[in-house]
């Protein structure tokens, strides 16, 4: 019975989308036969749009301890359709295909264990299938396979950096009817992870998870409270309940602008977890922007426990703790990340628009004990060429008491149509 329930969100949205599409077609035929102008249907159909994106990326990895370096030239094709709104309801469907042109890498499913990991396996899959309804005042309801990003994606995100994004089979409701309060809640019964369904253990996780987020503007910035109750049947160690708060804001400061974020959360075992632990998280982050430059620093801590450290399994993990992805799973003794950054926006340079540069330095250490996890340098340059996005990116991790020295380089272009 439980397995049947897990299929309901996706199959219901598929059935409802089919019924809606069939109803539109049937009504259009009937009204055309009566020569009555189908104004609402025409408006809905004329607002429909095709969805298409193509990304080509090279990723090279040199990792100590492995016999081979990785060279991966991968591509992603994403195509679909989003209808216009009919009776406050729209339907969206898109598919993804990820393939490779150079396959000298460990995709996690291709059996090339002597190469470093580049987690972009070959896969063809349904990416999103969702119904969106806005019938209730100041309320949006989304049912089906969908993209969910909450706040800065530290706890819930789509892992958009990887070729195969993470999606959720979920019912999500957002409401803004109470003053300036924004309520965002989702029930999730399946997470479609970046590894694809061919992965033996990590392709998808099922379970009853609840994501709750409430935010309200204050004079100091946007104040958010959140509770994320994650239950993963296939990965019980990832099951956890996290409750916390976040304040993020911006203020004019002299000729520039100061931005800041503070966050605290506590995490405990939950659901199918066989562990018994409690761990804390906190973040202090500030940056100052002036005349195209940005200077920033921060301190992020994921606490450790005898059994399990603070983890964020639904997050866009690549965005945090360095781009080398050494800490996708937090070490048992936790981690402290002291970082600094400097960036510059050059603007337009010939055919390139919005040319930006960013450099970051991370110093990693254990939250419990005295282990030195090493340091990492990150560099990125990005720009637009017409409507297409160009990215050149580099990461160098210098190991000490954890993992091994690893350097990575990426060059990618996102074609948007």
Buried (B, 14 or more C-beta within 10 A) or exposed (E): EEEEEBEEBBBBBBEBBEEBBEEBEEBBEEBEEEEEEBEBBEEBBEEBEEBBBBBBBBBBBBBEEBEBBBBBBBBBBBBBBBBBBBEEBBBBBBBBBBBBEEBBBBBBBBEBEEBBBBBBBBBEBBBBBBBBBBEEEEBBBBBBBBBBBBBBBBBBBBBBBBBBBBBBBBBBBBBBEEEEEBBBBBBBBBBBBBBBEBBEEBBBBBBBBBBBBBBBEEEEBBBBEBBBBBBBBBBBBBBBBBBBEBBBBEEEEEEBBBBBBBBBBBBBBBBBBEBEBEBBBBBBBBBBBEEEEBBBBBBBBBBBBEBBBBBBBBBBBBBBBBBBBBBBEBBBBBBBBBBEBBBBBEEEEEEBEEBBBBBBBBBBBBBBEEBEBBBBBBBBBBBBEEEBBBBBBBBBBEBEBBBEBBBBBBBBBBBEE
